[in-house]
Amino acid sequence: MIADEAVAEYRRCFKGDTIAATCEDYRAGATVDLADDEADASLAVGCPVLVLWSGPGLGASYDVLKVWQEWAPNLRGRAVDCGHFLAEERPDEIGRELSSFLTETDGRTD
């Protein structure tokens, strides 16, 4: 599902400090990030938000937009028919989504 060139780039970059930083990011997601999220739970995201997720993946188990709507009232998004690596698996589609979102929001924060 991921092009050989993308896998080669991951292998080239995924060494030493990069692996340590990635592990720390996952660790934080299961520890300190939860506390930070709880502390900010009453705050809304003020800028426009684009949410894209794997349609057949874990996102299929949730109403993703409904979950995010609580924190991001200026929200748009949709499921993408791919696996975990959206940008690698559907680069043209994701690129169009991002380009459209950034053009339409034009840097607004409201």
KOLMARNU-118596 format. One line per 3 residues: number of its first residue (from 0); their letters; for each residue x, y, z of N, C-alpha, C, CB. Coordinates in steps of 0.001 Angstrom, whole numbers. Glycine has a CB too. Layout:
REM residues N
NUM) a) X Y Z X Y Z X Y Z X Y Z; ...
//
This chain:
REM residues 110
0) mia) 804 -1190 0 0 0 0 851 1259 0 -917 -5 1180; 2061 1175 496 2948 2333 514 4022 2121 -540 3580 2549 1929; 4257 3139 -1330 5243 3044 -2415 6624 2697 -1861 5307 4368 -3208
3) dea) 7377 1937 -2639 8727 1543 -2230 9588 2754 -1886 9396 729 -3333; 9408 3856 -2622 10199 5065 -2367 9893 5634 -981 9920 6128 -3449; 8622 5583 -581 8231 6090 743 8816 5207 1843 6687 6154 873
6) vae) 8771 3904 1652 9345 2986 2638 10846 3224 2753 9058 1511 2254; 11508 3407 1626 12954 3676 1638 13262 4962 2401 13499 3773 198; 12432 5974 2229 12640 7242 2946 12416 7065 4444 11699 8333 2399
9) yrr) 11401 6307 4815 11203 6008 6234 12434 5307 6798 9943 5134 6440; 12922 4321 6098 14103 3580 6581 15318 4491 6686 14418 2396 5647; 15465 5397 5731 16602 6308 5754 16535 7228 6981 16645 7142 4459
12) cfk) 15358 7687 7304 15185 8672 8374 14964 8073 9749 14043 9554 8051; 14466 6860 9810 14047 6276 11072 15214 5582 11760 12901 5292 10851; 16061 6384 12389 17243 5875 13080 17479 6671 14348 18483 5936 12168
15) gdt) 18182 6097 15293 18658 6780 16484 17677 7734 17129 19864 7513 16158; 18001 9039 17041 17193 10071 17693 15763 10102 17168 17835 11432 17502; 15570 9790 15908 14215 9796 15336 13368 8696 15980 14267 9604 13792
18) iaa) 13956 7536 16166 13238 6434 16820 12931 6810 18272 14073 5115 16760; 13915 7385 18968 13709 7784 20359 12595 8835 20456 15023 8335 20964; 12601 9809 19559 11573 10857 19583 10195 10277 19282 11910 11966 18572
21) tce) 10116 9346 18353 8839 8719 18023 8306 7931 19213 8988 7802 16799; 9182 7198 19878 8765 6451 21073 8289 7405 22161 9923 5577 21602; 8971 8543 22341 8556 9533 23333 7195 10129 22982 9603 10645 23447
24) dyr) 6952 10343 21688 5656 10872 21259 4543 9883 21602 5663 11170 19739; 4750 8604 21321 3744 7592 21668 3575 7480 23180 4133 6226 21081; 4682 7549 23921 4605 7488 25386 3791 8664 25909 6023 7490 26017
27) aga) 4068 9849 25399 3338 11041 25853 1850 10909 25537 3913 12318 25191; 1531 10310 24410 128 10130 24032 -640 9278 25022 37 9510 22666; 60 8439 25740 -591 7558 26714 -425 8068 28146 -26 6145 26600
30) tvd) 261 9196 28329 504 9691 29692 209 11182 29771 1963 9412 30128; 1226 11999 29636 1115 13443 29865 118 14115 28917 2479 14094 29713; 0 13641 27693 -981 14229 26772 -2401 14087 27308 -878 13571 25391
33) lad) -2686 12981 27971 -4027 12780 28540 -4330 13821 29607 -4154 11369 29134; -3342 14105 30448 -3524 15124 31488 -3683 16503 30858 -2332 15119 32473; -2889 16802 29841 -2999 18083 29144 -4367 18219 28483 -1884 18225 28092
36) dea) -4839 17156 27850 -6158 17180 27213 -7252 17425 28242 -6422 15865 26468; -7144 16765 29383 -8149 16939 30431 -8146 18379 30946 -7895 15957 31592; -6954 18961 31113 -6852 20337 31605 -7465 21332 30617 -5386 20699 31868
39) das) -7398 21017 29331 -7920 21904 28289 -9308 21509 27795 -6972 21929 27126; -9943 20554 28437 -11195 19988 27933 -12300 21020 27740 -11675 18925 28868; -12278 22087 28502 -13341 23091 28369 -13043 24131 27295 -13557 23788 29692
42) lav) -11871 24066 26684 -11475 25040 25670 -11775 24516 24272 -9985 25377 25799; -12197 25407 23397 -12443 25033 22005 -11265 25476 21140 -13768 25661 21488; -11053 24778 20051 -10054 25168 19064 -10649 26327 18273 -9652 23961 18121
45) gcp) -9954 27455 18239 -10504 28649 17624 -10368 28736 16121 -9874 29812 18210; -9477 27982 15545 -9245 28068 14101 -9996 26953 13365 -7733 27988 13791; -10162 27101 12063 -10771 26016 11287 -9942 24736 11408 -10909 26424 9801
48) vlv) -10621 23601 11426 -9963 22308 11604 -10395 21361 10493 -10293 21705 12994; -9418 20675 9921 -9673 19615 8941 -9295 18300 9587 -8872 19845 7606; -10230 17352 9599 -9974 16025 10152 -10181 15003 9041 -10905 15726 11379
51) lws) -9141 14227 8771 -9216 13129 7811 -8790 11867 8546 -8313 13394 6540; -9457 10762 8262 -9130 9532 8959 -9344 8342 8033 -9975 9387 10236; -8777 7222 8451 -8908 5977 7705 -10326 5438 7853 -7873 4933 8189
54) gpg) -11064 5421 6775 -12437 4931 6803 -12556 3488 7250 -13048 5077 5457; -11765 2587 6671 -11900 1189 7085 -11129 857 8362 -11433 287 5974; -10370 1805 8895 -9573 1556 10084 -10350 1828 11363 -8327 2400 10054
57) lga) -9634 2233 12388 -10220 2486 13695 -11324 3534 13633 -9148 2926 14666; -11191 4500 12724 -12201 5545 12592 -13580 5018 12250 -11780 6518 11552; -13655 3820 11692 -14951 3225 11362 -15764 2911 12616 -14752 1954 10541
60) syd) -15091 2855 13751 -15761 2529 15013 -16365 3745 15705 -14789 1859 15945; -16117 4941 15155 -16550 6171 15814 -17224 7105 14831 -15369 6872 16471; -18019 8017 15359 -18517 9143 14584 -17476 10235 14792 -19993 9601 15033
63) vlk) -16436 10205 13974 -15254 11049 14177 -15613 12535 14206 -14226 10787 13075; -16426 12990 13270 -16782 14405 13257 -17555 14800 14519 -17609 14728 12012; -18411 13939 14985 -19164 14237 16206 -18220 14362 17396 -20220 13145 16476
66) vwq) -17240 13490 17476 -16264 13548 18560 -15506 14874 18521 -15281 12364 18469; -15028 15265 17349 -14241 16492 17220 -15088 17756 17338 -13516 16496 15898; -16359 17688 16971 -17216 18878 16977 -17265 19547 18344 -18621 18509 16542
69) ewa) -17167 18759 19390 -17198 19313 20748 -16058 20302 20982 -17125 18187 21780; -14898 20032 20407 -13726 20882 20632 -13414 21815 19467 -12530 20024 20908; -13953 21516 18321 -13628 22300 17120 -14914 22647 16375 -12651 21518 16188
72) pnl) -15568 23739 16754 -16853 24071 16131 -16752 24429 14648 -17481 25213 16867; -15598 24889 14192 -15393 25209 12776 -14644 24039 12135 -14595 26566 12598; -15373 22989 11861 -14793 21686 11523 -15311 21174 10190 -15094 20671 12618
75) rgr) -14427 20516 9481 -14860 19734 8329 -13936 18535 8236 -14844 20582 7001; -14403 17505 7554 -13578 16326 7401 -14364 15168 6847 -12961 15946 8710; -13655 14083 6631 -14288 12885 6081 -13338 11707 6205 -14697 13101 4603
78) avd) -13920 10533 6053 -13136 9301 6021 -12486 9165 4648 -14024 8060 6341; -11320 8568 4640 -10589 8294 3400 -10449 6785 3287 -9176 9007 3378; -10663 6254 2101 -10584 4812 1880 -9122 4389 1771 -11367 4404 604
81) cgh) -8500 4205 2942 -7092 3793 2983 -6783 3271 4377 -6138 4978 2606; -5550 2919 4586 -5107 2437 5884 -4611 3576 6758 -4017 1399 5717; -3636 3285 7593 -3124 4217 8589 -2362 5393 7983 -2234 3488 9544
84) fla) -1703 5181 6869 -814 6188 6279 -1514 6949 5159 464 5527 5746; -2405 7853 5527 -3242 8554 4550 -2424 9229 3455 -4097 9589 5251; -1456 10043 3844 -688 10819 2856 134 9925 1935 235 11805 3564
87) eer) 604 8809 2450 1395 7908 1625 513 7055 713 2253 7012 2506; -642 6657 1223 -1515 5774 467 -2396 6508 -541 -2377 5001 1407; -2743 7740 -240 -3616 8539 -1118 -3068 9962 -1247 -5075 8570 -569
90) pde) -1823 10097 -1730 -1188 11425 -1744 -1948 12471 -2554 202 11309 -2289; -2453 12119 -3712 -3165 13110 -4534 -4457 13549 -3855 -3474 12534 -5933; -5198 12604 -3323 -6466 12897 -2658 -6249 13761 -1416 -7179 11595 -2276
93) igr) -5262 13401 -613 -4980 14160 603 -4447 15541 238 -3968 13406 1498; -3623 15610 -781 -3123 16904 -1242 -4248 17825 -1679 -2148 16711 -2383; -5221 17282 -2401 -6377 18092 -2822 -7182 18570 -1615 -7285 17283 -3772
96) els) -7389 17683 -646 -8127 18062 563 -7417 19195 1302 -8296 16845 1494; -6114 19050 1492 -5354 20083 2196 -5348 21397 1433 -3927 19619 2430; -5126 21317 135 -5099 22527 -684 -6437 23249 -631 -4742 22188 -2132
99) sfl) -7510 22519 -768 -8845 23101 -707 -9101 23730 658 -9906 22039 -1009; -8767 23008 1712 -8975 23508 3072 -8180 24787 3314 -8578 22441 4101; -6913 24789 2941 -6073 25960 3177 -6507 27146 2317 -4612 25622 2901
102) tet) -6950 26879 1111 -7442 27962 244 -8719 28558 804 -7685 27449 -1186; -9624 27707 1232 -10915 28175 1741 -10780 28897 3083 -11873 27002 1885; -9880 28420 3943 -9737 29053 5248 -8806 30260 5187 -9218 28046 6266
105) dgr) -7876 30270 4217 -7010 31419 3963 -6403 31990 5239 -7785 32496 3248; -5990 31095 6144 -5330 31540 7345 -6225 32115 8429 -4349 32525 6989; -7546 32028 8250 -8460 32577 9283 -8331 31801 10579 -9932 32540 8797
108) td) -8556 32471 11654 -8520 31823 12976 -9887 31864 13648 -7475 32500 13879; -10929 32260 12919 -12263 32298 13524 -13162 31262 12937 -12888 33654 13360
//
